[in-house]
Amino acid sequence: MLSCVSLTELTTAAAWILGLSIAALIAAGWRKPARATVPVARGRRSARPRAGVPVVDTSAAAPASTSPWRRIWAVVAGSTLALVTGAIVAITVALSLGYIVITLSHKLGR
């Protein structure tokens, strides 16, 4: 099965589609939002004034500081989790791309 579209034409068409989609997104978000409306009252309001809640200002105890070992453990554990997660994502992406390339190259050879 032969293709009559060159790689340059395909890339140019993809770039045009990308540019036009970005322009459409910008145009859609460019308009001003609608004005806020006053909420409609759902029930009758009584004529009596509302009673306030008394506020008491008291000082609280200072929080205990964390130990340096706990901070070091948090840095080590967070870094390890980031590295493991990054490695899993990299392996998944590499395997997916490898599968796609191998599948498409086999289809081109037919």
C-alpha positions as CSV (number, residue, x, y, z in Angstrom):
1,M,0.0,0.0,0.0
2,L,1.7,3.2,-1.1
3,S,1.2,6.6,0.4
4,C,0.9,9.7,-1.8
5,V,1.6,12.1,1.1
6,S,5.2,13.1,1.8
7,L,6.5,13.5,5.3
8,T,7.0,17.2,4.8
9,E,3.3,17.7,3.8
10,L,2.2,15.6,6.7
11,T,4.3,17.7,9.1
12,T,3.1,20.9,7.6
13,A,-0.5,19.9,7.9
14,A,0.0,18.8,11.5
15,A,1.6,22.2,12.3
16,W,-1.3,24.0,10.7
17,I,-3.8,22.0,12.7
18,L,-1.9,22.7,15.9
19,G,-1.6,26.4,15.2
20,L,-5.3,26.7,14.4
21,S,-6.4,24.8,17.5
22,I,-4.2,27.0,19.7
23,A,-5.8,30.1,18.0
24,A,-9.3,28.7,18.6
25,L,-8.5,28.1,22.2
26,I,-7.2,31.6,22.6
27,A,-10.2,33.0,20.8
28,A,-12.6,31.0,23.0
29,G,-11.0,32.3,26.2
30,W,-10.7,35.9,25.0
31,R,-14.2,37.1,25.7
32,K,-15.1,38.8,29.0
33,P,-17.0,36.7,31.5
34,A,-20.7,37.4,32.1
35,R,-21.6,39.8,34.9
36,A,-22.4,38.3,38.2
37,T,-26.1,38.4,39.1
38,V,-27.6,39.0,42.5
39,P,-28.7,35.8,44.1
40,V,-32.4,35.4,44.4
41,A,-33.7,35.2,48.0
42,R,-35.2,31.8,48.7
43,G,-37.3,32.6,51.7
44,R,-38.8,35.4,53.7
45,R,-36.3,37.4,55.7
46,S,-37.3,38.3,59.2
47,A,-37.2,42.0,60.3
48,R,-35.1,41.2,63.4
49,P,-31.4,41.7,63.3
50,R,-29.1,38.7,63.3
51,A,-27.3,38.0,66.5
52,G,-23.5,37.9,66.2
53,V,-21.2,35.3,67.5
54,P,-18.7,36.5,70.2
55,V,-15.1,36.1,69.2
56,V,-12.5,35.4,71.9
57,D,-8.9,36.1,71.2
58,T,-6.6,33.7,73.0
59,S,-3.0,32.8,72.5
60,A,-2.2,29.2,71.5
61,A,0.9,27.2,72.5
62,A,3.8,27.2,70.0
63,P,4.0,24.0,67.9
64,A,6.8,21.6,68.7
65,S,9.6,21.7,66.1
66,T,10.4,18.6,64.2
67,S,13.7,16.9,64.8
68,P,16.5,17.1,62.2
69,W,16.4,13.3,61.7
70,R,12.8,13.4,60.8
71,R,13.5,16.2,58.3
72,I,16.4,14.2,56.8
73,W,14.2,11.1,56.5
74,A,11.5,13.2,54.8
75,V,14.0,14.4,52.2
76,V,15.4,10.9,51.6
77,A,12.0,9.3,51.4
78,G,10.6,12.0,49.1
79,S,13.6,11.8,46.8
80,T,13.4,8.0,46.6
81,L,9.7,8.1,45.7
82,A,10.3,10.7,43.0
83,L,13.1,8.6,41.5
84,V,11.1,5.4,41.6
85,T,8.0,7.1,40.1
86,G,10.2,8.8,37.4
87,A,11.8,5.5,36.5
88,I,8.4,3.7,36.2
89,V,7.1,6.5,34.0
90,A,10.2,6.5,31.8
91,I,10.1,2.7,31.4
92,T,6.4,2.8,30.5
93,V,6.9,5.6,27.9
94,A,9.9,3.9,26.4
95,L,8.1,0.5,26.1
96,S,5.0,2.2,24.6
97,L,7.1,4.2,22.0
98,G,9.1,1.1,21.2
99,Y,6.0,-0.9,20.6
100,I,4.5,1.8,18.4
101,V,7.7,2.2,16.3
102,I,8.1,-1.6,15.8
103,T,4.5,-2.0,14.9
104,L,4.5,0.9,12.4
105,S,7.8,-0.2,10.8
106,H,6.5,-3.7,10.3
107,K,3.4,-2.3,8.6
108,L,5.5,-0.1,6.3
109,G,7.5,-3.2,5.3
110,R,4.5,-5.1,4.0
